[in-house]
């Protein structure tokens, strides 16, 4: 049984804690926050920007790279 590895950290605006998030969960969050967009394309953009050290906000959810790896 393979378990997905977290690819990014997420945080809702009203939360203080960052949560490790898998690819499938990130896609689900994107679809919930911005249903009119292409979730795969949006995730690709988010991943390219967080690799540059940026934090990306999409709706009520923030995305950033886990720097503790």
mmCIF file of the N, C-alpha and C atoms, coordinates in Angstrom:
data_MODEL
# 
_entry.id   MODEL 
# 
loop_
_atom_site.group_PDB 
_atom_site.id 
_atom_site.type_symbol 
_atom_site.label_atom_id 
_atom_site.label_alt_id 
_atom_site.label_comp_id 
_atom_site.label_asym_id 
_atom_site.label_entity_id 
_atom_site.label_seq_id 
_atom_site.pdbx_PDB_ins_code 
_atom_site.Cartn_x 
_atom_site.Cartn_y 
_atom_site.Cartn_z 
_atom_site.occupancy 
_atom_site.B_iso_or_equiv 
_atom_site.pdbx_formal_charge 
_atom_site.auth_seq_id 
_atom_site.auth_comp_id 
_atom_site.auth_asym_id 
_atom_site.auth_atom_id 
_atom_site.pdbx_PDB_model_num 
ATOM 1   N N  . UNK A 1 1  ? 0.838   -1.170 0.000   1.00 0.00 ? 1  UNK A N  1 
ATOM 2   C CA . UNK A 1 1  ? 0.000   0.000  0.000   1.00 0.00 ? 1  UNK A CA 1 
ATOM 3   C C  . UNK A 1 1  ? 0.889   1.241  0.000   1.00 0.00 ? 1  UNK A C  1 
ATOM 4   N N  . UNK A 1 2  ? 0.755   2.075  -1.046  1.00 0.00 ? 2  UNK A N  1 
ATOM 5   C CA . UNK A 1 2  ? 1.586   3.271  -1.123  1.00 0.00 ? 2  UNK A CA 1 
ATOM 6   C C  . UNK A 1 2  ? 0.845   4.473  -0.553  1.00 0.00 ? 2  UNK A C  1 
ATOM 7   N N  . UNK A 1 3  ? 1.574   5.210  0.227   1.00 0.00 ? 3  UNK A N  1 
ATOM 8   C CA . UNK A 1 3  ? 0.994   6.403  0.840   1.00 0.00 ? 3  UNK A CA 1 
ATOM 9   C C  . UNK A 1 3  ? 1.608   7.616  0.159   1.00 0.00 ? 3  UNK A C  1 
ATOM 10  N N  . UNK A 1 4  ? 0.762   8.563  -0.222  1.00 0.00 ? 4  UNK A N  1 
ATOM 11  C CA . UNK A 1 4  ? 1.236   9.769  -0.873  1.00 0.00 ? 4  UNK A CA 1 
ATOM 12  C C  . UNK A 1 4  ? 2.098   10.594 0.068   1.00 0.00 ? 4  UNK A C  1 
ATOM 13  N N  . UNK A 1 5  ? 3.148   11.157 -0.484  1.00 0.00 ? 5  UNK A N  1 
ATOM 14  C CA . UNK A 1 5  ? 4.041   12.002 0.300   1.00 0.00 ? 5  UNK A CA 1 
ATOM 15  C C  . UNK A 1 5  ? 3.600   13.464 0.169   1.00 0.00 ? 5  UNK A C  1 
ATOM 16  N N  . UNK A 1 6  ? 3.617   14.219 1.249   1.00 0.00 ? 6  UNK A N  1 
ATOM 17  C CA . UNK A 1 6  ? 3.262   15.645 1.167   1.00 0.00 ? 6  UNK A CA 1 
ATOM 18  C C  . UNK A 1 6  ? 4.197   16.386 0.209   1.00 0.00 ? 6  UNK A C  1 
ATOM 19  N N  . UNK A 1 7  ? 3.629   17.279 -0.587  1.00 0.00 ? 7  UNK A N  1 
ATOM 20  C CA . UNK A 1 7  ? 4.433   18.044 -1.547  1.00 0.00 ? 7  UNK A CA 1 
ATOM 21  C C  . UNK A 1 7  ? 4.520   19.523 -1.186  1.00 0.00 ? 7  UNK A C  1 
ATOM 22  N N  . UNK A 1 8  ? 3.628   19.965 -0.298  1.00 0.00 ? 8  UNK A N  1 
ATOM 23  C CA . UNK A 1 8  ? 3.551   21.387 0.033   1.00 0.00 ? 8  UNK A CA 1 
ATOM 24  C C  . UNK A 1 8  ? 2.890   21.526 1.404   1.00 0.00 ? 8  UNK A C  1 
ATOM 25  N N  . UNK A 1 9  ? 3.051   22.680 2.017   1.00 0.00 ? 9  UNK A N  1 
ATOM 26  C CA . UNK A 1 9  ? 2.347   22.985 3.266   1.00 0.00 ? 9  UNK A CA 1 
ATOM 27  C C  . UNK A 1 9  ? 1.176   23.913 2.944   1.00 0.00 ? 9  UNK A C  1 
ATOM 28  N N  . UNK A 1 10 ? 0.057   23.718 3.625   1.00 0.00 ? 10 UNK A N  1 
ATOM 29  C CA . UNK A 1 10 ? -1.093  24.595 3.439   1.00 0.00 ? 10 UNK A CA 1 
ATOM 30  C C  . UNK A 1 10 ? -1.556  25.147 4.778   1.00 0.00 ? 10 UNK A C  1 
ATOM 31  N N  . UNK A 1 11 ? -2.219  26.291 4.692   1.00 0.00 ? 11 UNK A N  1 
ATOM 32  C CA . UNK A 1 11 ? -2.737  26.944 5.888   1.00 0.00 ? 11 UNK A CA 1 
ATOM 33  C C  . UNK A 1 11 ? -3.952  27.774 5.472   1.00 0.00 ? 11 UNK A C  1 
ATOM 34  N N  . UNK A 1 12 ? -5.070  27.581 6.150   1.00 0.00 ? 12 UNK A N  1 
ATOM 35  C CA . UNK A 1 12 ? -6.217  28.447 5.913   1.00 0.00 ? 12 UNK A CA 1 
ATOM 36  C C  . UNK A 1 12 ? -5.975  29.759 6.657   1.00 0.00 ? 12 UNK A C  1 
ATOM 37  N N  . UNK A 1 13 ? -6.510  30.841 6.135   1.00 0.00 ? 13 UNK A N  1 
ATOM 38  C CA . UNK A 1 13 ? -6.233  32.169 6.689   1.00 0.00 ? 13 UNK A CA 1 
ATOM 39  C C  . UNK A 1 13 ? -6.578  32.289 8.164   1.00 0.00 ? 13 UNK A C  1 
ATOM 40  N N  . UNK A 1 14 ? -7.585  31.570 8.626   1.00 0.00 ? 14 UNK A N  1 
ATOM 41  C CA . UNK A 1 14 ? -7.998  31.664 10.028  1.00 0.00 ? 14 UNK A CA 1 
ATOM 42  C C  . UNK A 1 14 ? -7.210  30.727 10.949  1.00 0.00 ? 14 UNK A C  1 
ATOM 43  N N  . UNK A 1 15 ? -6.256  29.956 10.384  1.00 0.00 ? 15 UNK A N  1 
ATOM 44  C CA . UNK A 1 15 ? -5.454  29.019 11.172  1.00 0.00 ? 15 UNK A CA 1 
ATOM 45  C C  . UNK A 1 15 ? -4.045  29.569 11.388  1.00 0.00 ? 15 UNK A C  1 
ATOM 46  N N  . UNK A 1 16 ? -3.375  29.038 12.395  1.00 0.00 ? 16 UNK A N  1 
ATOM 47  C CA . UNK A 1 16 ? -1.993  29.431 12.669  1.00 0.00 ? 16 UNK A CA 1 
ATOM 48  C C  . UNK A 1 16 ? -0.996  28.351 12.270  1.00 0.00 ? 16 UNK A C  1 
ATOM 49  N N  . UNK A 1 17 ? -1.482  27.116 12.099  1.00 0.00 ? 17 UNK A N  1 
ATOM 50  C CA . UNK A 1 17 ? -0.602  25.975 11.852  1.00 0.00 ? 17 UNK A CA 1 
ATOM 51  C C  . UNK A 1 17 ? -0.556  25.623 10.363  1.00 0.00 ? 17 UNK A C  1 
ATOM 52  N N  . UNK A 1 18 ? 0.649   25.349 9.864   1.00 0.00 ? 18 UNK A N  1 
ATOM 53  C CA . UNK A 1 18 ? 0.832   24.869 8.495   1.00 0.00 ? 18 UNK A CA 1 
ATOM 54  C C  . UNK A 1 18 ? 0.719   23.348 8.501   1.00 0.00 ? 18 UNK A C  1 
ATOM 55  N N  . UNK A 1 19 ? 0.031   22.787 7.514   1.00 0.00 ? 19 UNK A N  1 
ATOM 56  C CA . UNK A 1 19 ? -0.250  21.355 7.461   1.00 0.00 ? 19 UNK A CA 1 
ATOM 57  C C  . UNK A 1 19 ? 0.384   20.745 6.205   1.00 0.00 ? 19 UNK A C  1 
ATOM 58  N N  . UNK A 1 20 ? 1.147   19.645 6.344   1.00 0.00 ? 20 UNK A N  1 
ATOM 59  C CA . UNK A 1 20 ? 1.669   18.954 5.163   1.00 0.00 ? 20 UNK A CA 1 
ATOM 60  C C  . UNK A 1 20 ? 0.504   18.445 4.306   1.00 0.00 ? 20 UNK A C  1 
ATOM 61  N N  . UNK A 1 21 ? 0.593   18.677 3.002   1.00 0.00 ? 21 UNK A N  1 
ATOM 62  C CA . UNK A 1 21 ? -0.512  18.369 2.103   1.00 0.00 ? 21 UNK A CA 1 
ATOM 63  C C  . UNK A 1 21 ? -0.017  17.579 0.899   1.00 0.00 ? 21 UNK A C  1 
ATOM 64  N N  . UNK A 1 22 ? -0.732  16.518 0.571   1.00 0.00 ? 22 UNK A N  1 
ATOM 65  C CA . UNK A 1 22 ? -0.387  15.680 -0.582  1.00 0.00 ? 22 UNK A CA 1 
ATOM 66  C C  . UNK A 1 22 ? -0.876  16.329 -1.872  1.00 0.00 ? 22 UNK A C  1 
ATOM 67  N N  . UNK A 1 23 ? -0.429  15.799 -2.987  1.00 0.00 ? 23 UNK A N  1 
ATOM 68  C CA . UNK A 1 23 ? -0.841  16.304 -4.299  1.00 0.00 ? 23 UNK A CA 1 
ATOM 69  C C  . UNK A 1 23 ? -2.356  16.213 -4.470  1.00 0.00 ? 23 UNK A C  1 
ATOM 70  N N  . UNK A 1 24 ? -2.942  15.074 -4.132  1.00 0.00 ? 24 UNK A N  1 
ATOM 71  C CA . UNK A 1 24 ? -4.390  14.916 -4.319  1.00 0.00 ? 24 UNK A CA 1 
ATOM 72  C C  . UNK A 1 24 ? -5.179  15.855 -3.412  1.00 0.00 ? 24 UNK A C  1 
ATOM 73  N N  . UNK A 1 25 ? -4.713  16.065 -2.188  1.00 0.00 ? 25 UNK A N  1 
ATOM 74  C CA . UNK A 1 25 ? -5.389  17.011 -1.292  1.00 0.00 ? 25 UNK A CA 1 
ATOM 75  C C  . UNK A 1 25 ? -5.231  18.453 -1.786  1.00 0.00 ? 25 UNK A C  1 
ATOM 76  N N  . UNK A 1 26 ? -4.055  18.780 -2.314  1.00 0.00 ? 26 UNK A N  1 
ATOM 77  C CA . UNK A 1 26 ? -3.838  20.124 -2.851  1.00 0.00 ? 26 UNK A CA 1 
ATOM 78  C C  . UNK A 1 26 ? -4.762  20.375 -4.040  1.00 0.00 ? 26 UNK A C  1 
ATOM 79  N N  . UNK A 1 27 ? -4.912  19.386 -4.903  1.00 0.00 ? 27 UNK A N  1 
ATOM 80  C CA . UNK A 1 27 ? -5.826  19.527 -6.043  1.00 0.00 ? 27 UNK A CA 1 
ATOM 81  C C  . UNK A 1 27 ? -7.264  19.721 -5.571  1.00 0.00 ? 27 UNK A C  1 
ATOM 82  N N  . UNK A 1 28 ? -7.647  18.989 -4.548  1.00 0.00 ? 28 UNK A N  1 
ATOM 83  C CA . UNK A 1 28 ? -9.004  19.117 -3.994  1.00 0.00 ? 28 UNK A CA 1 
ATOM 84  C C  . UNK A 1 28 ? -9.209  20.519 -3.419  1.00 0.00 ? 28 UNK A C  1 
ATOM 85  N N  . UNK A 1 29 ? -8.215  21.021 -2.685  1.00 0.00 ? 29 UNK A N  1 
ATOM 86  C CA . UNK A 1 29 ? -8.307  22.373 -2.119  1.00 0.00 ? 29 UNK A CA 1 
ATOM 87  C C  . UNK A 1 29 ? -8.434  23.433 -3.220  1.00 0.00 ? 29 UNK A C  1 
ATOM 88  N N  . UNK A 1 30 ? -7.650  23.280 -4.275  1.00 0.00 ? 30 UNK A N  1 
ATOM 89  C CA . UNK A 1 30 ? -7.702  24.228 -5.385  1.00 0.00 ? 30 UNK A CA 1 
ATOM 90  C C  . UNK A 1 30 ? -9.079  24.201 -6.034  1.00 0.00 ? 30 UNK A C  1 
ATOM 91  N N  . UNK A 1 31 ? -9.611  22.995 -6.254  1.00 0.00 ? 31 UNK A N  1 
ATOM 92  C CA . UNK A 1 31 ? -10.938 22.867 -6.862  1.00 0.00 ? 31 UNK A CA 1 
ATOM 93  C C  . UNK A 1 31 ? -12.021 23.489 -5.982  1.00 0.00 ? 31 UNK A C  1 
ATOM 94  N N  . UNK A 1 32 ? -11.879 23.377 -4.665  1.00 0.00 ? 32 UNK A N  1 
ATOM 95  C CA . UNK A 1 32 ? -12.849 23.972 -3.750  1.00 0.00 ? 32 UNK A CA 1 
ATOM 96  C C  . UNK A 1 32 ? -12.740 25.489 -3.707  1.00 0.00 ? 32 UNK A C  1 
ATOM 97  N N  . UNK A 1 33 ? -11.500 26.004 -3.702  1.00 0.00 ? 33 UNK A N  1 
ATOM 98  C CA . UNK A 1 33 ? -11.285 27.447 -3.595  1.00 0.00 ? 33 UNK A CA 1 
ATOM 99  C C  . UNK A 1 33 ? -11.557 28.176 -4.910  1.00 0.00 ? 33 UNK A C  1 
ATOM 100 N N  . UNK A 1 34 ? -11.191 27.566 -6.011  1.00 0.00 ? 34 UNK A N  1 
ATOM 101 C CA . UNK A 1 34 ? -11.331 28.206 -7.323  1.00 0.00 ? 34 UNK A CA 1 
ATOM 102 C C  . UNK A 1 34 ? -11.875 27.191 -8.342  1.00 0.00 ? 34 UNK A C  1 
ATOM 103 N N  . UNK A 1 35 ? -13.150 26.850 -8.253  1.00 0.00 ? 35 UNK A N  1 
ATOM 104 C CA . UNK A 1 35 ? -13.702 25.792 -9.122  1.00 0.00 ? 35 UNK A CA 1 
ATOM 105 C C  . UNK A 1 35 ? -13.659 26.118 -10.608 1.00 0.00 ? 35 UNK A C  1 
ATOM 106 N N  . UNK A 1 36 ? -13.547 27.386 -10.977 1.00 0.00 ? 36 UNK A N  1 
ATOM 107 C CA . UNK A 1 36 ? -13.547 27.762 -12.380 1.00 0.00 ? 36 UNK A CA 1 
ATOM 108 C C  . UNK A 1 36 ? -12.178 27.612 -13.046 1.00 0.00 ? 36 UNK A C  1 
ATOM 109 N N  . UNK A 1 37 ? -11.142 27.283 -12.273 1.00 0.00 ? 37 UNK A N  1 
ATOM 110 C CA . UNK A 1 37 ? -9.791  27.187 -12.840 1.00 0.00 ? 37 UNK A CA 1 
ATOM 111 C C  . UNK A 1 37 ? -9.406  25.739 -13.114 1.00 0.00 ? 37 UNK A C  1 
ATOM 112 N N  . UNK A 1 38 ? -8.338  25.574 -13.883 1.00 0.00 ? 38 UNK A N  1 
ATOM 113 C CA . UNK A 1 38 ? -7.744  24.268 -14.136 1.00 0.00 ? 38 UNK A CA 1 
ATOM 114 C C  . UNK A 1 38 ? -6.884  23.920 -12.918 1.00 0.00 ? 38 UNK A C  1 
ATOM 115 N N  . UNK A 1 39 ? -7.314  22.947 -12.132 1.00 0.00 ? 39 UNK A N  1 
ATOM 116 C CA . UNK A 1 39 ? -6.613  22.616 -10.882 1.00 0.00 ? 39 UNK A CA 1 
ATOM 117 C C  . UNK A 1 39 ? -5.182  22.154 -11.136 1.00 0.00 ? 39 UNK A C  1 
ATOM 118 N N  . UNK A 1 40 ? -4.960  21.330 -12.153 1.00 0.00 ? 40 UNK A N  1 
ATOM 119 C CA . UNK A 1 40 ? -3.599  20.836 -12.449 1.00 0.00 ? 40 UNK A CA 1 
ATOM 120 C C  . UNK A 1 40 ? -2.670  21.989 -12.814 1.00 0.00 ? 40 UNK A C  1 
ATOM 121 N N  . UNK A 1 41 ? -3.140  22.885 -13.665 1.00 0.00 ? 41 UNK A N  1 
ATOM 122 C CA . UNK A 1 41 ? -2.331  24.040 -14.074 1.00 0.00 ? 41 UNK A CA 1 
ATOM 123 C C  . UNK A 1 41 ? -2.056  24.974 -12.912 1.00 0.00 ? 41 UNK A C  1 
ATOM 124 N N  . UNK A 1 42 ? -3.061  25.174 -12.075 1.00 0.00 ? 42 UNK A N  1 
ATOM 125 C CA . UNK A 1 42 ? -2.893  26.036 -10.908 1.00 0.00 ? 42 UNK A CA 1 
ATOM 126 C C  . UNK A 1 42 ? -1.895  25.439 -9.934  1.00 0.00 ? 42 UNK A C  1 
ATOM 127 N N  . UNK A 1 43 ? -1.976  24.124 -9.726  1.00 0.00 ? 43 UNK A N  1 
ATOM 128 C CA . UNK A 1 43 ? -1.022  23.465 -8.827  1.00 0.00 ? 43 UNK A CA 1 
ATOM 129 C C  . UNK A 1 43 ? 0.395   23.564 -9.390  1.00 0.00 ? 43 UNK A C  1 
ATOM 130 N N  . UNK A 1 44 ? 0.547   23.398 -10.691 1.00 0.00 ? 44 UNK A N  1 
ATOM 131 C CA . UNK A 1 44 ? 1.875   23.515 -11.304 1.00 0.00 ? 44 UNK A CA 1 
ATOM 132 C C  . UNK A 1 44 ? 2.446   24.912 -11.063 1.00 0.00 ? 44 UNK A C  1 
ATOM 133 N N  . UNK A 1 45 ? 1.602   25.949 -11.220 1.00 0.00 ? 45 UNK A N  1 
ATOM 134 C CA . UNK A 1 45 ? 2.037   27.322 -10.961 1.00 0.00 ? 45 UNK A CA 1 
ATOM 135 C C  . UNK A 1 45 ? 2.415   27.505 -9.490  1.00 0.00 ? 45 UNK A C  1 
ATOM 136 N N  . UNK A 1 46 ? 1.571   27.011 -8.589  1.00 0.00 ? 46 UNK A N  1 
ATOM 137 C CA . UNK A 1 46 ? 1.841   27.137 -7.149  1.00 0.00 ? 46 UNK A CA 1 
ATOM 138 C C  . UNK A 1 46 ? 3.168   26.477 -6.805  1.00 0.00 ? 46 UNK A C  1 
ATOM 139 N N  . UNK A 1 47 ? 3.390   25.274 -7.307  1.00 0.00 ? 47 UNK A N  1 
ATOM 140 C CA . UNK A 1 47 ? 4.637   24.556 -7.010  1.00 0.00 ? 47 UNK A CA 1 
ATOM 141 C C  . UNK A 1 47 ? 5.859   25.296 -7.555  1.00 0.00 ? 47 UNK A C  1 
ATOM 142 N N  . UNK A 1 48 ? 5.734   25.884 -8.749  1.00 0.00 ? 48 UNK A N  1 
ATOM 143 C CA . UNK A 1 48 ? 6.877   26.613 -9.304  1.00 0.00 ? 48 UNK A CA 1 
ATOM 144 C C  . UNK A 1 48 ? 7.193   27.855 -8.472  1.00 0.00 ? 48 UNK A C  1 
ATOM 145 N N  . UNK A 1 49 ? 6.173   28.507 -7.937  1.00 0.00 ? 49 UNK A N  1 
ATOM 146 C CA . UNK A 1 49 ? 6.391   29.715 -7.141  1.00 0.00 ? 49 UNK A CA 1 
ATOM 147 C C  . UNK A 1 49 ? 6.880   29.404 -5.730  1.00 0.00 ? 49 UNK A C  1 
ATOM 148 N N  . UNK A 1 50 ? 6.359   28.355 -5.095  1.00 0.00 ? 50 UNK A N  1 
ATOM 149 C CA . UNK A 1 50 ? 6.822   28.046 -3.733  1.00 0.00 ? 50 UNK A CA 1 
ATOM 150 C C  . UNK A 1 50 ? 8.263   27.549 -3.754  1.00 0.00 ? 50 UNK A C  1 
ATOM 151 N N  . UNK A 1 51 ? 8.701   26.959 -4.872  1.00 0.00 ? 51 UNK A N  1 
ATOM 152 C CA . UNK A 1 51 ? 10.104  26.536 -4.981  1.00 0.00 ? 51 UNK A CA 1 
ATOM 153 C C  . UNK A 1 51 ? 11.042  27.733 -5.001  1.00 0.00 ? 51 UNK A C  1 
ATOM 154 N N  . UNK A 1 52 ? 10.504  28.908 -5.330  1.00 0.00 ? 52 UNK A N  1 
ATOM 155 C CA . UNK A 1 52 ? 11.290  30.148 -5.313  1.00 0.00 ? 52 UNK A CA 1 
ATOM 156 C C  . UNK A 1 52 ? 11.276  30.792 -3.928  1.00 0.00 ? 52 UNK A C  1 
ATOM 157 N N  . UNK A 1 53 ? 10.613  30.136 -2.962  1.00 0.00 ? 53 UNK A N  1 
ATOM 158 C CA . UNK A 1 53 ? 10.558  30.654 -1.605  1.00 0.00 ? 53 UNK A CA 1 
ATOM 159 C C  . UNK A 1 53 ? 9.340   31.520 -1.319  1.00 0.00 ? 53 UNK A C  1 
ATOM 160 N N  . UNK A 1 54 ? 8.421   31.585 -2.269  1.00 0.00 ? 54 UNK A N  1 
ATOM 161 C CA . UNK A 1 54 ? 7.235   32.414 -2.091  1.00 0.00 ? 54 UNK A CA 1 
ATOM 162 C C  . UNK A 1 54 ? 6.123   31.639 -1.402  1.00 0.00 ? 54 UNK A C  1 
ATOM 163 N N  . UNK A 1 55 ? 5.213   32.377 -0.805  1.00 0.00 ? 55 UNK A N  1 
ATOM 164 C CA . UNK A 1 55 ? 3.990   31.821 -0.246  1.00 0.00 ? 55 UNK A CA 1 
ATOM 165 C C  . UNK A 1 55 ? 2.853   32.306 -1.146  1.00 0.00 ? 55 UNK A C  1 
ATOM 166 N N  . UNK A 1 56 ? 1.996   31.405 -1.592  1.00 0.00 ? 56 UNK A N  1 
ATOM 167 C CA . UNK A 1 56 ? 0.923   31.732 -2.527  1.00 0.00 ? 56 UNK A CA 1 
ATOM 168 C C  . UNK A 1 56 ? -0.420  31.615 -1.812  1.00 0.00 ? 56 UNK A C  1 
ATOM 169 N N  . UNK A 1 57 ? -1.263  32.625 -1.960  1.00 0.00 ? 57 UNK A N  1 
ATOM 170 C CA . UNK A 1 57 ? -2.605  32.603 -1.386  1.00 0.00 ? 57 UNK A CA 1 
ATOM 171 C C  . UNK A 1 57 ? -3.614  32.407 -2.504  1.00 0.00 ? 57 UNK A C  1 
ATOM 172 N N  . UNK A 1 58 ? -4.496  31.440 -2.310  1.00 0.00 ? 58 UNK A N  1 
ATOM 173 C CA . UNK A 1 58 ? -5.556  31.144 -3.266  1.00 0.00 ? 58 UNK A CA 1 
ATOM 174 C C  . UNK A 1 58 ? -6.861  31.074 -2.485  1.00 0.00 ? 58 UNK A C  1 
ATOM 175 N N  . UNK A 1 59 ? -7.685  32.076 -2.635  1.00 0.00 ? 59 UNK A N  1 
ATOM 176 C CA . UNK A 1 59 ? -8.913  32.118 -1.851  1.00 0.00 ? 59 UNK A CA 1 
ATOM 177 C C  . UNK A 1 59 ? -8.582  32.258 -0.376  1.00 0.00 ? 59 UNK A C  1 
ATOM 178 N N  . UNK A 1 60 ? -9.037  31.308 0.432   1.00 0.00 ? 60 UNK A N  1 
ATOM 179 C CA . UNK A 1 60 ? -8.799  31.319 1.881   1.00 0.00 ? 60 UNK A CA 1 
ATOM 180 C C  . UNK A 1 60 ? -7.623  30.430 2.290   1.00 0.00 ? 60 UNK A C  1 
ATOM 181 N N  . UNK A 1 61 ? -6.868  29.920 1.315   1.00 0.00 ? 61 UNK A N  1 
ATOM 182 C CA . UNK A 1 61 ? -5.805  28.948 1.611   1.00 0.00 ? 61 UNK A CA 1 
ATOM 183 C C  . UNK A 1 61 ? -4.450  29.454 1.107   1.00 0.00 ? 61 UNK A C  1 
ATOM 184 N N  . UNK A 1 62 ? -3.428  29.272 1.955   1.00 0.00 ? 62 UNK A N  1 
ATOM 185 C CA . UNK A 1 62 ? -2.059  29.613 1.595   1.00 0.00 ? 62 UNK A CA 1 
ATOM 186 C C  . UNK A 1 62 ? -1.276  28.335 1.320   1.00 0.00 ? 62 UNK A C  1 
ATOM 187 N N  . UNK A 1 63 ? -0.304  28.446 0.427   1.00 0.00 ? 63 UNK A N  1 
ATOM 188 C CA . UNK A 1 63 ? 0.576   27.334 0.088   1.00 0.00 ? 63 UNK A CA 1 
ATOM 189 C C  . UNK A 1 63 ? 2.019   27.802 0.230   1.00 0.00 ? 63 UNK A C  1 
ATOM 190 N N  . UNK A 1 64 ? 2.876   26.929 0.787   1.00 0.00 ? 64 UNK A N  1 
ATOM 191 C CA . UNK A 1 64 ? 4.319   27.229 0.836   1.00 0.00 ? 64 UNK A CA 1 
ATOM 192 C C  . UNK A 1 64 ? 5.074   25.912 0.865   1.00 0.00 ? 64 UNK A C  1 
ATOM 193 N N  . UNK A 1 65 ? 6.359   25.998 0.589   1.00 0.00 ? 65 UNK A N  1 
ATOM 194 C CA . UNK A 1 65 ? 7.224   24.822 0.587   1.00 0.00 ? 65 UNK A CA 1 
ATOM 195 C C  . UNK A 1 65 ? 7.671   24.521 1.997   1.00 0.00 ? 65 UNK A C  1 
ATOM 196 N N  . UNK A 1 66 ? 7.782   23.244 2.322   1.00 0.00 ? 66 UNK A N  1 
ATOM 197 C CA . UNK A 1 66 ? 8.279   22.828 3.636   1.00 0.00 ? 66 UNK A CA 1 
ATOM 198 C C  . UNK A 1 66 ? 9.797   22.975 3.627   1.00 0.00 ? 66 UNK A C  1 
ATOM 199 N N  . UNK A 1 67 ? 10.302  23.923 4.367   1.00 0.00 ? 67 UNK A N  1 
ATOM 200 C CA . UNK A 1 67 ? 11.744  24.179 4.391   1.00 0.00 ? 67 UNK A CA 1 
ATOM 201 C C  . UNK A 1 67 ? 12.465  23.319 5.422   1.00 0.00 ? 67 UNK A C  1 
ATOM 202 N N  . UNK A 1 68 ? 11.763  22.446 6.103   1.00 0.00 ? 68 UNK A N  1 
ATOM 203 C CA . UNK A 1 68 ? 12.385  21.568 7.097   1.00 0.00 ? 68 UNK A CA 1 
ATOM 204 C C  . UNK A 1 68 ? 12.878  20.249 6.506   1.00 0.00 ? 68 UNK A C  1 
ATOM 205 N N  . UNK A 1 69 ? 12.758  20.086 5.179   1.00 0.00 ? 69 UNK A N  1 
ATOM 206 C CA . UNK A 1 69 ? 13.228  18.839 4.542   1.00 0.00 ? 69 UNK A CA 1 
ATOM 207 C C  . UNK A 1 69 ? 14.715  18.842 4.393   1.00 0.00 ? 69 UNK A C  1 
# 
